[in-house]
Amino acid sequence: MINIQQFTFNSFMVNSYLLWDETLEAIVIDAACYDTNEQEQFSETVGKRHLKLTRNLNTHCHIDHVLGNEFIASTFGINPEYHQNSVLFLNTMKEMGSSFGFKINKIPPSRRFLEDDETIAWGNSSLKVLYTPGHADGSVCFYNAADGFVITGDVLFKDTIGRTDLPTGDFDQLMNSIKTKLFSLPDSTVVYPGHGPETNIGYEKVNNPFIR
């Protein structure tokens, strides 16, 4: 069984997720810890639970979701994994960070690129990669059928959806990603979004006012 701990990091209030199972191997999704206090909070949690961090996955590479990549790489020796179409955001990361008051010293290279429908394995657990563009090129979600959850980044939130007015955003593409990739999952599937509270697929099918 997968354990999930949520952190809320940086001024954009990004949900970062630490996942581990009975082997104590762990992964982090959207490491967004930026300042020293946030970095210490993450490291202390890993240490207190005696976890071995093995992978760092990004749902997409907007600046707010990748602010912890440098820290994870330098502290744990683990470079990030993301979809290849996200690279364009990293090319301007330092300039974008500066515009929001974030100092980016180093952008760690990708350990590898994620592929649609591939299986990400660690310990006794795994996640399926779902390619879900529309909010941003390279956006992916991570689905676990056994424990019934999906981590959606900025694709789907409780009662709303990801923005499509940023570079590479596309409303029709986002709707297609949600309807074909996420709404094909069981209604009971818990949704852990990139911002805000959790929800589930069945609730969003009925109640989300942005779904057309």
N, C-alpha and C positions, 0 to 999 in steps of 0.2 A: 504493500500500500504506500502511496506517495503522500508525504507530508508537505504542506505548503505554508510558508510564512510570508506575509506581505509586509513590505516597507513602503513608506511614502517619502520620496526624496526630492530635493531641490525645489526651487521656487515655482516650478511648473506642477508640483504635486504629482509626480509620476509614481505609479505603482511598480515597484520592483518585486520580483518573486524569487524566493529561495526554495528549491524543491529537493527533497531527499527521501530515501527509503530505508529499509531495515539494514542495508549494507553500510549505511552512513556515507555513501557516495552522494554528492550533491551537485546541482547545477544552479546557475542564476540566470534569470530571464529579465532583460532590460535593466542592467546594472546602471542606475541613475544617481548613485551616491556621489556628491560633488565635494562638499566641504569636509573638514576633518572630523567633525562630530558624526556626520553620516557614515563616513568611511569606518570610523571606530565602531559604530553601532553594528554595521554589517560584519566586520571582522570578529567582534566579540560574540556575536550570535553563532558564527561558524565555529569558533573556538569552544564555546560553552557546550555546544551540542556534539563536539568531537567529530565534526564533519570533514570530509575530504572533498573540496571543490574540484570538479573535473571539467566543467564546460561553462562557457559564457555565451548565451544566445541572445540575439537582438530581434525583436519583432519587426523593427524598421530602424532607420538610422537618422531620424530627426534628432536635432541637437539635445533635446531634453531627455531622450531615452538612452543616450550613449555616453553621458557625462562620466559614468563610472568605469568605462572600458580601460582607460589608462591606469586607474587604480587597481583594477582586477589583474591586469597584465603585469604590473610591477610588483604587486604584493603576492599574488598566487601563481604567477607564471603562466597565465592562461589567456590567450588571445581570443578575440570575439569571433563569433560565427554569425553570418547574416546572408541574405540573398544577394546575389551579384548585382541586381538592379539597384541596390541601395548605395553603391559605391559613389554615385554622383553627389550624394549629400555629404559624404566624408571629404570630398575634394574642396568643399568650401566651409568645412566645420570650424576652422580657426576664426575665420572672418565672421561667420554666423554667431559663434560663441561670444566673440568680442562685442557684437551688437547688443547682446543680452547681458553683458557684464560677466561672462564666464571666461576664464583664462584657460586655454587649451595648450598644454606644453607639447604633448606628443600624441599622435594618433596611431595606436598599435595596428599592425597589419592583420588582415583576416587570417584566422587559423585555417578556415576553409569556407566555401560558400554553401549555403543551404539550398536544397532542391525541393520542388513541389512533390508531395506524396512520399518523401523519404522518411525513414524512421530514425529518430535520434535516441540512442540507447545509453544508459548509464546504470550502474548497479544492477538491480533486477527489474528496472523500469524502462519505459520508453515513451516517446511522444511522436505523433505524426505531424509532419510539416504540411500546412495548408497554405498555398500561395493565394493571397487575398489583396491584390492591388486596388487602388481607388482613392484611399487617403494619401498614399505615397507609393511611388514605384518601389518594389522590393518588399512590401509589407507581407508578413506571414503571420499565421496563427499556429498555436501548438495544441494538439488535441490528444487526450488520453481517454480511450474508450473504457478501460477497466475501472477507472475511478470516476469516470463521468464528468470531465471538466475540459474546458478549452480556455487558453490564454490568448486574448484577442488584440493586444496592443491598442492601437487607436482606430480599429475597424468598427467595433461595436461596443456601445456602452449601455448602461441602464437608461432606457427611455430616449436614447439619442444615438447618433452615429458619428464617425470621424469627419473632420472638416475636409472639404474638397476644394477649398479656395487657395490652397498653398501650391507651390510648384509640383507638378505631376499629379495633382489631385484631379479626380474625374468622378462625378456623381454617378453616372450610369455604370461605370466600371465598379464602383463601390457597391452599388445595389446588386450587381451580378455576383460579386464576391460573397456578399452576405447571404443572398438567396440560394446560391448553388453550393457554397462550401459550408457555411455555418448553419443555415436553416435546414440542411439535410441531416444534421446531427439530431439525436434524440431530444425531445422537449425537456427532459430532465437534466440535460447537460448544464452544469454550472459554468457561467461566464465570468472569468477574471479579467477585467479590462485594464487598459493602461492608465486610466484615471478614474477616480470615483468608486462607488460601491459595486459589489458583485451582483449578478442577476442570473437568469437562466434563459435558455433558448425558447422554451414554450412561452414564457412571459413576454419576451420581445416580439415574438410572432404576432401576438394579440394586441399588445399595448404600445409598441414603439411607433410614435406618430410620423417618423421619417421614412418608414418602410412603405414603398409604393409597389 
